[in-house]
Amino acid sequence: MKIDRRLFEEALQITKKGISKKADDIKSKTLVEMKNSGVSLVSISDGMTVITNMPPNSFVFEETEEKRFLVEPSFMADLLKQLPKSIAEVELDAEKDLVLRYAKSEFKLETIEGADMFPMPKKKEIDENFVTIESADLRRMIRETAFVSAKKSDSTNGGDAMKCLAINCAKNEIKINAVESVRFVSCLKAHENNGTDFKALVFAEDISEAINAFQNKEIQMFADEKFMYLADDYTFISLRLVNAKEMSVDTILKKTENSGNLTKVSIDKSTILGTIKRTCLLSTERKNIGVLLRADMKLNQLNVQAQSTKGSINEDIEADVCGNSTEMCVNGNLLLDVLNAMDCERVDLMFGSNIATPILIKKGDDDKNTDSTYAIMGVKNR
């Protein structure tokens, strides 16, 4: 079979996202299936299945029998990358050993046993239940929320729920929530859904990998009782749903916003981001640095203070302060993560002096693609 070298390399990179991390597992390989109707690459792990199909104009199938073989996706992709740039097309021969031919040369690969035993997943057909969303919008929503969640390998007091994104697709909106012990986020996008409403709880780590596999402008998504599905014209990914209790992020945020004693500080994002970056450099234990935020209504400014054995910082930032003068101490590293994730020019900080009430951070732009609300619990000012 002759196949487009660049598109084959891209397909291998996509399927790498779904392979098992166990080196001795058959699921750590990618299955390549070649037949007259097309070329498919499949990878599968405990929580994710990836199926990507090569475009019809990217190959020429000259054999009479279908071929199925396993490859190490990273090795094969690296091999293709190292070929001379002038090589636009390669030939795969899997009659006996797997041979990659290019120009007048060939590269013989060791045969990987087990292609006939590879657990082929069942692909769900895209139908009217699937919701269509622009891939850039979904990618942005995941980027603005996934960093809050713990990794799958982490040990957390809250269990698997703190490693997940809760995705709620309703009639007029799509919402993604994430939570950890001292920080949580809700990202909302107005969206007129053309499919069926659904809710899904999936590992943030998995969907962050999956979303980067898609290159089309639009993605279709849906969830049933076991899986969440993502698809475009060539790639299909299923994510196993997590059996855990979703945290009540919306209730906490609503209660905090309606508390009535918060001062709102509207400020230039790049300015506050620069200040917090400098502040975090002072800490010898960067994750634990306490940053004192002091809002001054009369001077219309935000004062930022922190100190450590390395030194101290005291900066005044011009801001629009609405409410009473107040102060709050927060974890500087957590605040830095939030500011780095926000795609906006201005941010609104809302806080009071009660340490039991979290600080809220929202986008301050009038024109915003997504409406994200972050909450960080306060710390004691030492």
C-alpha positions in Angstrom: 0.0 0.0 0.0 1.2 3.5 -0.9 0.4 6.1 1.6 0.9 9.8 2.2 3.8 10.2 4.5 2.7 13.4 6.3 -0.9 12.3 6.8 0.2 8.9 8.1 2.5 10.6 10.6 -0.3 12.8 11.8 -2.6 9.8 12.2 0.0 8.1 14.4 0.3 11.2 16.6 -3.5 11.1 17.0 -3.7 7.5 18.1 -0.7 7.9 20.5 -3.2 9.8 22.7 -5.2 6.7 23.4 -2.5 4.0 24.0 -2.0 2.3 27.3 1.0 3.4 29.4 1.9 -0.2 30.2 4.9 -1.1 27.9 4.2 -4.8 28.0 0.5 -4.4 27.1 -0.9 -5.1 23.6 -2.9 -1.9 24.2 0.4 0.1 24.1 0.5 -0.5 20.4 -1.5 1.0 17.5 -3.4 -1.3 15.2 -3.2 -0.4 11.5 -6.1 -1.9 9.4 -5.7 -1.6 5.6 -8.5 -2.5 3.2 -10.1 -1.2 0.0 -12.6 1.0 1.8 -9.9 2.8 3.8 -7.0 2.8 6.2 -7.8 3.0 10.0 -5.6 3.4 13.0 -6.9 2.2 16.4 -5.6 2.6 19.9 -7.3 1.6 23.1 -6.6 1.9 26.8 -8.7 1.4 30.0 -10.4 4.8 29.7 -10.1 5.9 26.1 -10.5 4.5 22.6 -9.2 6.4 19.5 -10.1 5.5 15.9 -8.8 7.7 13.1 -9.3 7.1 9.4 -7.0 8.3 6.6 -8.5 10.6 4.1 -9.6 8.8 0.8 -7.0 10.6 -1.3 -4.1 9.7 1.0 -3.5 6.1 0.0 -3.5 3.6 -2.9 -4.5 0.1 -2.0 -3.2 -2.5 -4.5 -3.6 -5.7 -2.5 -6.6 -8.1 -2.8 -6.6 -9.1 0.9 -7.1 -6.9 3.9 -4.1 -6.4 6.2 -4.0 -5.9 10.0 -0.7 -5.3 11.9 0.5 -3.6 15.0 3.1 -0.8 15.3 4.8 1.1 18.0 3.2 4.6 17.2 6.1 6.6 18.7 8.8 4.7 16.8 6.9 4.7 13.5 6.2 8.4 13.8 9.8 9.2 14.6 10.9 7.1 11.6 8.7 9.0 9.3 9.9 12.2 10.7 13.5 11.3 10.0 12.9 10.5 6.3 14.2 13.1 3.8 11.8 16.0 3.3 11.5 15.2 -0.4 9.8 11.9 0.4 6.1 12.6 0.1 4.9 9.0 -0.2 5.9 5.7 1.5 4.9 2.1 0.8 3.9 -0.4 3.5 4.3 -4.1 2.9 2.9 -6.4 5.5 2.9 -9.6 3.6 5.5 -11.3 5.8 7.5 -8.8 7.9 6.5 -5.2 8.1 8.5 -3.2 5.6 8.5 0.5 5.0 9.8 1.5 1.5 10.7 5.0 0.5 12.4 6.1 -2.7 14.8 3.2 -3.5 15.3 2.2 0.1 13.5 0.1 2.7 13.3 -0.2 6.5 12.3 -3.6 7.9 10.6 -3.6 11.3 10.3 -6.4 13.8 6.9 -8.1 13.6 4.7 -7.4 16.6 2.6 -10.4 17.5 -1.0 -10.0 18.5 -2.9 -8.1 15.7 -5.5 -10.9 15.6 -6.0 -10.6 19.4 -6.3 -6.8 19.4 -9.7 -5.9 21.1 -11.4 -4.0 18.4 -13.8 -1.4 19.8 -17.3 -0.9 18.6 -17.7 2.5 17.0 -21.0 4.4 17.7 -22.5 5.9 14.7 -23.0 9.7 14.7 -26.7 10.5 14.7 -29.1 13.3 15.6 -28.3 12.9 19.3 -24.8 14.4 18.9 -24.2 18.1 19.7 -22.1 20.1 17.3 -19.6 22.7 18.7 -16.7 24.5 17.3 -13.5 22.7 18.2 -11.8 26.0 19.2 -14.6 26.7 21.7 -14.5 23.3 23.3 -10.7 23.4 23.4 -10.8 26.8 25.2 -13.3 25.6 27.8 -11.3 22.5 28.6 -8.1 24.6 28.9 -9.8 27.0 31.2 -11.0 24.3 33.6 -8.8 21.1 33.4 -5.8 22.6 35.2 -7.8 22.7 38.4 -8.4 18.9 38.4 -5.9 16.5 39.9 -4.1 13.9 37.8 -5.4 10.3 37.6 -2.3 9.1 39.4 -2.7 11.5 42.3 -4.1 10.5 45.7 -6.9 12.9 46.7 -9.2 13.2 49.7 -12.1 13.8 47.4 -11.6 10.7 45.3 -12.0 10.5 41.5 -14.4 13.5 41.4 -11.5 15.8 41.9 -9.7 14.4 38.9 -12.7 15.0 36.6 -14.5 17.5 34.5 -18.2 17.6 34.8 -19.7 18.4 31.4 -23.3 19.5 31.2 -24.8 20.0 27.7 -28.2 21.6 28.0 -30.6 23.2 25.5 -29.1 26.7 25.5 -25.7 26.3 27.1 -22.7 24.1 27.6 -21.1 24.1 31.1 -17.9 22.5 32.4 -17.1 22.4 36.1 -13.9 21.3 37.9 -13.1 21.2 41.6 -10.3 20.5 44.0 -10.0 20.9 47.8 -9.4 24.7 47.8 -10.2 25.8 44.3 -13.0 25.3 41.8 -14.2 26.6 38.5 -17.3 26.8 36.3 -17.0 27.6 32.6 -20.2 28.5 30.8 -20.8 29.1 27.0 -24.1 30.1 25.5 -24.8 27.5 22.8 -28.0 26.6 20.9 -27.7 22.8 21.0 -28.8 20.8 18.0 -28.7 17.4 19.7 -29.7 15.7 22.9 -29.0 17.1 26.4 -26.5 15.1 28.3 -24.2 15.0 31.4 -20.8 13.4 31.6 -18.1 13.0 34.2 -14.7 12.2 32.6 -11.1 12.4 33.7 -9.7 15.9 32.9 -6.4 14.3 31.8 -8.1 12.1 29.2 -10.3 14.7 27.6 -7.4 17.2 27.5 -5.5 14.7 25.4 -8.5 13.8 23.3 -9.5 17.3 22.3 -6.1 17.9 20.7 -6.6 15.0 18.4 -9.1 16.9 16.3 -8.3 19.1 13.4 -11.7 19.9 11.9 -13.4 23.2 12.7 -16.3 21.4 14.3 -16.7 18.5 16.7 -19.7 16.3 17.5 -20.2 15.1 21.0 -22.6 13.0 23.0 -22.8 10.7 26.1 -24.7 7.6 27.0 -24.7 5.7 30.3 -21.1 4.4 29.8 -19.2 6.7 27.5 -18.7 10.2 26.2 -18.1 10.4 22.4 -16.2 13.0 20.4 -16.0 12.8 16.6 -15.2 14.7 13.4 -15.0 13.6 9.8 -12.0 11.3 10.4 -11.4 10.8 14.1 -13.7 9.1 16.7 -12.8 9.0 20.4 -14.8 7.4 23.2 -14.0 8.2 26.9 -15.2 6.0 29.7 -17.4 7.8 32.2 -16.2 8.0 35.8 -18.5 6.6 38.5 -18.1 9.3 41.1 -20.4 11.9 42.8 -20.2 15.3 41.0 -19.3 18.2 43.4 -21.9 21.0 43.7 -19.8 23.8 42.2 -22.7 25.8 41.0 -24.3 25.9 44.4 -21.1 27.1 46.1 -20.5 29.8 43.5 -24.1 31.1 43.6 -24.0 31.2 47.4 -20.7 33.2 47.4 -21.9 35.7 44.7 -25.1 36.3 46.6 -23.4 36.8 50.0 -23.7 40.6 49.5 -20.5 41.5 51.3 -17.9 41.2 48.5 -15.9 44.0 47.1 -15.4 44.0 43.3 -11.9 45.0 42.0 -11.7 45.4 38.2 -8.1 45.3 37.0 -5.9 44.9 33.9 -5.1 41.2 33.6 -1.5 41.6 32.3 -0.7 44.0 35.2 -1.9 41.8 38.0 -0.4 38.7 36.3 3.0 40.3 36.2 2.7 41.3 39.9 1.7 37.8 41.0 4.5 36.2 38.9 7.1 38.4 40.7 5.5 37.6 44.0 5.7 33.9 43.5 9.4 34.2 42.8 10.0 35.2 46.4 8.9 31.9 47.9 11.1 29.0 48.8 8.0 26.9 48.9 6.3 28.3 45.9 3.0 26.5 46.4 2.5 27.9 49.8 3.2 31.6 49.4 0.6 33.8 50.9 -0.3 36.9 48.9 -2.2 39.7 50.7 -4.7 41.6 48.4 -5.8 44.9 49.9 -8.5 46.8 48.0 -8.7 50.6 48.7 -12.0 52.2 47.6 -10.8 55.8 48.1 -7.6 55.4 46.2 -9.1 53.1 43.6 -6.2 50.7 43.8 -5.2 47.2 44.7 -2.2 46.7 47.0 -0.3 43.4 46.7 2.0 42.3 49.5 4.1 39.2 50.2 7.3 38.4 52.1 9.7 35.4 52.6 13.3 34.8 53.5 14.2 35.9 50.0 12.7 39.4 50.4 9.4 41.1 50.2 7.1 42.8 47.6 4.7 45.7 48.0 3.0 46.9 44.8 0.1 49.3 44.1 -2.0 48.6 41.0 -4.5 51.0 39.5 -8.0 49.4 39.7 -11.7 50.1 39.7 -12.9 49.3 43.3 -16.6 48.9 43.9 -17.5 48.3 47.5 -15.9 48.6 50.9 -12.1 48.7 51.4 -11.1 45.2 52.4 -8.3 42.7 52.3 -7.8 39.0 51.9 -4.8 36.6 51.8 -4.7 33.8 49.1 -2.3 31.2 47.9 -0.3 33.0 45.2 0.5 29.9 43.2 -3.2 29.0 42.8 -4.0 32.6 41.8 -1.2 32.5 39.2 -2.6 29.3 37.7 -6.0 30.9 37.3 -4.7 34.1 35.8 -2.6 32.1 33.3 -5.6 30.2 32.2 -7.9 33.2 31.6 -8.2 34.4 28.0 -9.2 38.1 28.6 -7.8 41.6 28.9 -9.4 42.5 32.3 -10.3 40.4 35.3 -12.7 41.0 38.2 -11.7 40.0 41.7 -14.5 39.7 44.2 -13.6 39.2 47.9 -14.2 40.2 51.5 -12.5 39.9 54.8 -14.1 36.6 55.8 -11.6 33.8 55.2 -14.4 31.3 55.0 -15.7 33.0 51.9 -13.6 32.3 48.8 -12.3 34.9 46.4 -14.0 34.9 43.0 -12.2 35.6 39.8 -14.1 36.3 36.6 -13.4 37.7 33.1 -13.9 41.5 33.1 -14.3 41.9 29.3 -17.7 43.0 27.9 -17.2 40.8 24.9 -16.1 37.3 26.0 -16.4 33.9 24.3 -16.8 32.0 27.5 -18.0 33.0 31.0 -15.6 31.4 33.6 -15.9 31.8 37.3 -13.0 30.7 39.5 -13.1 30.4 43.3 -10.1 30.1 45.6 -10.3 29.6 49.4 -8.4 32.2 51.5 -5.5 31.5 53.8 -4.4 33.0 57.1 -2.2 36.1 56.8 1.0 35.2 58.7 
